[in-house]
Amino acid sequence: MPASPPRSPARPQRRPQPRPAVRPPVRRKKPRWAMRAITTLSVVILASAGIGHAVVSSLDAGITRVDPFRDMKNRPRAGHGMNVLLVGTDGRDKISQAERRKYRLGGAPCHCTDTIMIVHISEDRKRASVVSLPRDSYAELPAHIDHTTGKRHAAHPVRLNAAYSEGGPQLTVRTVERMTRVKIDHYLEIDFTSFMRTVDVLGGVKICTARPLKDSHTGLNLPAGTHRLSGGQALQYVRARYVDGASDLGRMQRQQHFLAALIDQSTSSGVLLNPMKFRDVMRAVLGSVRADKSFGTEELLDLGRAMRSFSPSSSEFATVPIGRMGYPVKGIGSTLKWDPVRSGRLFRALRDDKPLAAGRPKDTSVRVEVAPQQIRVQVENGTKTPGLGRRADAALAATGFSTTRRPTNAATQSVRRTIIAYDPRWDRSARSLAAALPGSELRPVKGQGATLKVIVGTDYRQVRKVKATDVREGEFGVVRGDEVKCS
């Protein structure tokens, strides 16, 4: 047998070495489920963007177009940001007979503007300023041809909403630009139908009211509290003019409150981030609107993207400052005359793209039902502390309450808890006063009358600032969206 090959010498055994504390990174294959999730997410994002653009493009083709800027000369200089003239008309052709009866929409439409607003979107797309132009504003129409009769008219005075009746969108834009010196970039006209459908697609809009609202003309009947309004109810809310003595000015405030709630509903409900919901809303909005020729797909998408970053606090609402109420015009009747100085500053702020509420300190006042200026108060000192009644009277007056400025001593000087004595017929005023005196006791006294009585107790420390819910701030009466939306 051949000799066996020599064996290699046995290798000495190595002791196990400790593993290094830090391992070098190792490339691992992603689990299949992760790859599928990433792929699906990418497809969804791309599809959403595609659906959004495709949907808006298709809707763009169905918008009724008008040319409000045709042959316009001597227009104001362009400012910063985007100005949209938003006009609401009384068109109701697509509303059913049942809805017309239910929401008091009978009668022939006047083919005039029910609402006129300038909506300013800031250049950085972070702020929306809405300025209401009262439809009864005194206006002077330039020379024009009546689009209904074909008759040539010389320049003449009218109420502002008559500009649409005589010359349609073009004369409306010309008149607004002449009165405000604000260049209008886009024109958007909405009728009753598109308004109702939009609110319904959003699932209704939440509105709060501190007091009952009842209007026999529109059928509005809302008790005090919070309500989610359907499209028809919302239309009653924004059209009502006879719920108080403020008439059209009060109606414009309710319209602004509604817009603030609408912005809150749109931005907080994810509508603008959901392509399919966005499609439904856009179909409702654009189904019965008229817009200028350049207000197309890209502008709608740009506006939609801007609104995604909006919040109630980034929207602000104002009404043109009025210098004279009931300004008579021969052949027309009563009109509203703008304050030339304050309205000039308001429109300059729009042209310069500045916030209307600029410089306003944060308001920490408690909102109440009745303005303190409307509440008459007699103060009595119910303690043995000299001058306490006088100090309480001065503090209430400084907050706005109409005190007698003649505090007296109460029948007893051993009152511990401050008492508010009031006639039950003035219970809303009593609650508003109690908000300014935290911890006070409300004590009804039949037959006391309109003057409320404050008997200051030893628990009195200070008066808390209160303001009525609808009080407007600053020179232009500006209110931010977060100040009027439901809490």
C-alpha positions in Angstrom: 0.0 0.0 0.0 1.3 3.4 -0.8 2.3 5.5 2.1 -0.3 8.0 3.4 0.3 11.7 2.7 1.7 13.5 5.7 -1.0 15.2 7.8 -0.9 18.9 8.4 -0.1 19.9 11.9 -3.2 20.6 14.0 -4.0 24.3 14.2 -4.1 25.7 17.7 -7.6 26.6 18.9 -8.4 30.3 19.1 -10.2 31.8 22.0 -13.4 33.4 21.0 -12.8 37.2 20.5 -15.3 39.7 21.9 -17.6 41.2 19.3 -16.9 44.8 18.4 -19.3 47.3 20.2 -20.4 49.0 17.0 -21.1 47.0 13.8 -20.5 48.6 10.5 -23.8 49.4 8.7 -25.2 46.5 6.8 -27.5 47.0 3.8 -30.7 45.0 4.2 -33.4 44.4 1.8 -36.6 46.3 2.7 -39.4 44.0 3.6 -41.9 43.4 0.9 -44.7 44.9 2.9 -42.8 48.2 3.2 -42.0 48.4 -0.5 -45.7 47.8 -1.3 -46.8 50.5 1.2 -44.3 53.1 -0.3 -45.3 52.2 -3.8 -49.0 52.5 -2.9 -48.5 55.8 -1.2 -46.6 57.2 -4.2 -49.3 56.1 -6.6 -52.0 57.6 -4.3 -50.2 61.0 -4.1 -49.6 61.1 -7.9 -53.1 60.0 -8.6 -54.6 62.6 -6.2 -52.7 65.4 -7.9 -53.7 64.1 -11.3 -57.4 63.7 -10.3 -57.4 67.2 -8.7 -56.0 68.9 -11.9 -58.1 66.8 -14.2 -61.3 67.5 -12.3 -60.7 71.3 -12.1 -59.7 71.3 -15.8 -63.0 69.6 -16.7 -65.0 72.0 -14.4 -63.1 75.0 -15.9 -64.6 74.1 -19.3 -68.1 74.3 -17.8 -67.9 77.7 -16.2 -70.1 80.4 -17.8 -67.7 83.1 -18.9 -68.2 86.9 -18.9 -65.8 89.7 -19.9 -66.2 92.4 -17.2 -62.9 94.1 -18.2 -63.7 94.6 -21.9 -62.7 98.0 -23.3 -62.0 99.4 -19.8 -59.7 102.4 -19.7 -58.1 104.5 -17.0 -58.1 101.6 -14.5 -56.4 101.9 -11.1 -52.8 100.9 -10.8 -52.3 97.2 -9.9 -51.4 96.6 -6.3 -50.0 93.6 -4.5 -51.9 90.4 -4.0 -55.1 89.3 -5.8 -58.4 91.1 -5.7 -61.6 89.2 -6.5 -64.9 91.0 -6.8 -67.4 88.5 -5.4 -71.0 89.3 -6.4 -74.0 87.4 -5.2 -77.1 87.6 -7.4 -80.7 86.4 -6.8 -80.7 83.8 -9.6 -82.9 80.8 -8.7 -83.6 79.0 -12.0 -82.4 75.6 -10.8 -84.1 75.7 -7.4 -87.2 73.4 -7.1 -90.6 74.8 -6.4 -90.7 72.9 -3.1 -87.4 74.6 -2.0 -88.7 78.0 -3.2 -91.8 77.6 -1.0 -89.8 76.3 2.0 -87.2 79.0 2.0 -89.4 81.9 0.8 -87.7 82.3 -2.6 -90.9 83.1 -4.5 -91.4 86.1 -6.8 -89.4 87.2 -9.8 -85.7 87.8 -9.4 -84.6 91.5 -9.7 -81.5 90.6 -11.7 -79.5 92.8 -9.3 -76.7 92.2 -6.8 -77.7 91.0 -3.4 -74.1 91.0 -2.1 -71.0 92.8 -3.2 -67.6 92.0 -1.6 -63.9 92.6 -2.4 -61.9 89.5 -1.4 -58.2 90.3 -1.2 -55.8 87.4 -1.1 -52.4 88.5 0.1 -49.3 88.1 -2.1 -47.8 85.5 0.2 -51.2 83.6 0.1 -51.4 83.6 3.9 -54.2 86.1 4.5 -57.7 86.8 3.2 -59.3 90.2 3.7 -63.0 90.6 2.9 -64.5 94.0 2.6 -68.3 94.3 2.2 -69.7 97.0 0.1 -73.3 97.8 1.2 -75.7 97.4 -1.7 -77.5 100.6 -0.7 -74.3 102.6 -1.0 -74.5 105.9 -2.8 -72.7 105.5 -6.2 -72.3 107.5 -9.3 -72.5 105.4 -12.5 -70.2 106.5 -15.4 -71.8 107.1 -18.8 -72.8 103.7 -20.3 -75.3 101.8 -22.5 -78.0 99.9 -20.6 -77.4 96.2 -21.4 -81.1 95.4 -21.2 -82.7 98.3 -23.1 -79.8 99.4 -25.2 -80.4 103.0 -24.1 -77.4 105.3 -23.6 -77.2 106.8 -20.1 -75.2 109.8 -19.0 -73.4 109.6 -15.6 -76.0 109.6 -12.8 -76.4 108.6 -9.1 -77.8 105.3 -8.0 -77.6 102.7 -5.2 -74.6 100.5 -5.9 -76.5 97.4 -6.6 -78.2 99.1 -9.5 -75.0 99.0 -11.5 -75.5 95.4 -12.2 -79.1 95.9 -13.3 -78.1 98.6 -15.8 -74.8 97.3 -17.1 -74.1 93.8 -15.8 -70.7 92.7 -14.6 -68.7 95.3 -16.6 -70.5 98.3 -15.2 -70.3 96.8 -11.7 -66.6 96.4 -12.0 -66.1 99.9 -13.5 -68.2 101.5 -10.7 -66.4 99.6 -7.9 -63.0 100.5 -9.2 -64.0 104.2 -9.5 -65.3 104.3 -6.0 -62.4 102.3 -4.3 -59.4 102.9 -6.6 -58.7 99.2 -6.1 -57.9 97.3 -9.3 -60.1 94.2 -9.6 -58.1 91.1 -10.9 -61.0 88.6 -11.1 -64.8 88.6 -11.1 -66.8 85.8 -9.6 -70.6 85.8 -9.6 -72.6 83.3 -7.4 -76.3 82.8 -7.4 -78.7 81.2 -4.8 -78.4 77.8 -6.4 -74.6 77.4 -6.2 -74.6 78.9 -2.6 -77.1 76.3 -1.4 -75.5 73.3 -3.1 -72.0 74.3 -1.8 -73.2 74.4 1.8 -75.0 71.0 1.5 -71.9 69.3 -0.1 -69.8 70.6 2.9 -72.3 68.9 5.2 -73.7 72.2 6.5 -72.0 75.0 8.3 -72.0 75.6 12.1 -73.4 79.0 13.2 -73.8 80.5 16.7 -76.2 83.2 17.8 -76.4 84.7 21.2 -80.1 85.7 20.7 -83.0 84.4 18.7 -83.0 85.4 15.0 -86.4 85.6 13.3 -87.2 87.2 10.0 -90.7 86.9 8.5 -89.5 87.8 5.0 -87.0 84.9 4.6 -88.6 82.5 7.1 -85.4 82.5 9.2 -86.2 81.2 12.7 -83.2 80.3 14.8 -83.4 80.1 18.6 -80.3 81.3 20.6 -77.5 78.7 20.5 -75.4 76.7 18.0 -76.9 75.4 14.8 -75.6 73.5 11.8 -77.3 75.1 8.8 -78.2 73.3 5.6 -77.9 75.1 2.3 -81.5 76.5 2.4 -81.2 77.6 6.0 -77.8 79.2 5.3 -79.4 81.2 2.5 -82.1 82.4 4.8 -79.4 83.4 7.4 -77.3 85.5 4.9 -80.4 87.1 3.2 -82.3 88.1 6.4 -82.6 91.9 6.7 -85.4 92.3 9.2 -84.1 90.5 12.4 -83.0 93.8 13.9 -82.9 97.5 13.3 -79.5 97.3 11.6 -81.1 96.2 8.3 -78.5 95.7 5.5 -75.5 96.5 7.8 -76.6 93.8 10.2 -77.1 91.4 7.3 -73.6 92.0 6.1 -72.2 91.2 9.5 -74.1 87.9 9.4 -72.7 87.2 6.0 -69.2 87.8 7.3 -69.8 85.5 10.2 -71.0 82.9 7.8 -67.9 83.3 5.6 -65.7 82.9 8.6 -67.5 79.7 9.5 -67.4 78.5 5.9 -63.6 79.0 5.9 -63.3 77.2 9.2 -65.4 74.3 7.9 -63.4 74.0 4.6 -60.0 74.2 6.2 -60.6 72.0 9.2 -62.6 69.2 7.6 -59.9 68.1 5.2 -62.0 69.1 2.1 -59.0 70.8 0.4 -56.8 67.8 1.0 -59.3 65.2 -0.3 -59.4 65.2 -4.2 -62.8 63.6 -4.4 -64.4 65.9 -1.8 -62.7 68.8 -3.4 -64.2 67.7 -6.7 -67.7 67.6 -5.2 -67.4 71.0 -3.6 -66.0 72.6 -6.8 -68.8 71.1 -8.9 -71.3 72.6 -6.4 -69.6 76.0 -6.5 -68.9 76.2 -10.2 -72.1 74.7 -11.4 -74.0 78.0 -11.3 -71.3 80.6 -11.3 -70.1 83.2 -13.9 -66.4 84.2 -13.9 -64.0 86.3 -16.0 -62.1 84.5 -18.8 -58.8 84.5 -17.0 -60.1 82.9 -13.8 -59.3 79.4 -14.9 -57.8 76.1 -13.8 -54.4 77.4 -12.5 -56.1 80.2 -10.6 -58.5 77.8 -9.0 -55.8 75.4 -8.0 -53.6 78.3 -6.7 -56.5 79.6 -4.6 -57.2 76.1 -3.3 -53.6 75.6 -2.3 -53.6 79.0 -0.6 -56.7 78.1 1.4 -55.0 75.0 2.8 -52.9 77.2 4.9 -55.7 79.5 6.0 -57.2 79.4 9.4 -60.0 81.5 11.0 -57.4 83.8 12.5 -55.9 84.5 9.0 -59.2 85.8 7.6 -60.4 89.3 8.4 -63.7 91.0 7.6 -64.7 94.7 7.4 -67.4 96.9 6.0 -66.8 100.2 4.3 -67.0 102.9 7.0 -70.2 104.8 6.6 -70.1 108.6 7.0 -73.9 109.3 6.7 -76.8 107.0 7.1 -80.0 107.7 5.2 -78.4 110.0 2.7 -81.4 111.1 0.5 -81.1 111.1 -3.3 -83.9 112.5 -5.5 -85.6 109.8 -7.5 -83.8 107.0 -5.6 -84.5 107.5 -1.9 -82.3 106.7 1.1 -78.7 105.7 0.5 -75.5 105.1 2.5 -72.7 107.7 2.0 -69.2 106.4 2.6 -66.8 108.2 5.0 -64.3 109.5 2.4 -61.3 109.7 4.8 -61.7 106.3 6.6 -62.8 104.4 3.5 -59.8 105.9 1.6 -57.5 104.5 4.2 -59.2 101.1 4.1 -58.8 100.8 0.4 -55.2 102.0 0.5 -54.5 99.1 2.9 -55.9 96.7 0.3 -53.8 98.2 -2.5 -50.7 98.0 -0.3 -51.5 94.4 0.8 -51.5 95.3 4.4 -53.6 93.6 7.1 -56.7 95.6 8.0 -56.3 94.7 11.7 -52.6 95.6 11.8 -51.4 96.8 15.2 -54.4 95.4 17.1 -53.4 94.0 20.4 -54.7 90.6 21.4 -58.1 91.1 22.8 -58.7 89.1 26.1 -62.2 90.5 26.7 -65.0 88.1 27.6 -67.7 88.1 24.9 -71.2 88.8 26.2 -74.7 89.0 24.7 -75.4 92.7 25.5 -72.8 95.5 25.0 -71.9 97.0 28.3 -72.7 100.5 26.9 -76.3 99.4 26.8 -76.5 98.4 30.4 -77.5 101.0 33.1 -75.9 100.2 36.5 -76.4 101.7 40.0 -73.5 100.7 42.4 -74.0 100.4 46.2 -71.3 99.7 48.7 -72.3 96.7 50.9 -69.2 96.7 53.0 -67.5 98.9 55.7 -64.6 99.6 53.4 -64.7 103.4 52.6 -64.7 104.2 48.9 -65.1 100.6 47.6 -68.4 101.5 45.9 -66.7 104.4 44.2 -63.9 102.3 42.9 -66.2 99.6 41.6 -68.3 102.3 39.9 -65.3 103.7 38.2 -64.0 100.3 37.1 -67.4 99.3 35.6 -67.6 102.7 33.8 -64.0 102.2 32.4 -65.1 98.8 31.0 -68.0 100.5 29.2 -71.0 100.1 31.5 -73.3 103.0 31.8 -73.1 103.6 35.5 -74.9 106.4 37.3 -71.5 107.8 38.6 -73.3 108.3 42.0 -72.5 105.2 44.1 -74.3 105.0 47.4 -74.1 102.9 50.6 -76.3 99.8 50.7 -78.8 99.2 53.5 -76.4 96.7 55.1 -72.6 96.8 55.2 -72.1 93.1 55.8 -72.4 91.8 52.3 -69.8 89.1 51.6 -70.6 88.0 48.0 -71.3 90.8 45.5 -75.0 90.8 44.4 -76.5 91.8 41.1 -80.2 92.7 41.5 -82.1 92.8 38.3 -85.6 92.8 36.8 -86.2 89.4 35.1 -87.1 91.2 31.9 -83.4 92.3 31.6 -81.9 88.9 32.3 -79.5 89.0 29.3 -78.1 92.3 30.6 -77.7 90.8 34.0 -75.8 87.8 32.6 -73.5 90.2 30.7 -72.9 92.2 33.9 -72.2 89.1 35.9 -69.5 88.1 33.4 -67.7 91.3 34.4 -68.0 90.5 38.1 -66.9 86.8 38.4 -68.4 85.0 41.4 -71.2 87.5 41.9 -74.8 86.4 42.8 -77.7 87.1 40.4 -80.8 88.0 42.3 -84.0 88.6 40.3 -86.3 91.4 41.6 -89.6 91.8 39.8 -90.5 95.4 38.9 -87.0 96.8 39.5 -86.9 98.2 35.9 -84.1 98.7 33.4 -81.4 99.8 35.8 -79.4 96.9 37.3 -78.1 97.2 40.9 -74.6 96.1 42.0 -74.2 95.6 45.8 -70.5 95.3 46.2 -69.4 92.7 48.7 -66.1 92.0 50.5 -65.2 89.4 47.8 -64.9 92.2 45.2 -61.4 92.4 43.6 -61.7 93.8 40.1 -63.9 94.2 37.0 -63.2 91.9 34.1 -63.3 93.4 30.6 -66.3 92.3 28.5 -67.4 93.1 25.0 -70.5 92.3 23.0 -70.2 89.4 20.5 -70.7 91.6 17.5 -68.5 94.6 18.5 -66.2 95.5 15.6 -62.6 96.6 16.3 -60.4 99.4 15.0 -60.9 102.2 12.5 -62.5 100.0 9.9 -64.6 97.8 12.2 -62.4 94.8 11.5 -63.2 91.4 13.0 -61.0 88.2 12.5 -62.5 84.9 11.7 -61.5 83.3 15.0 -63.4 86.0 16.9 -66.8 85.2 15.3 -66.6 81.4 14.8 -68.3 79.1 17.2 -66.0 78.2 20.2 
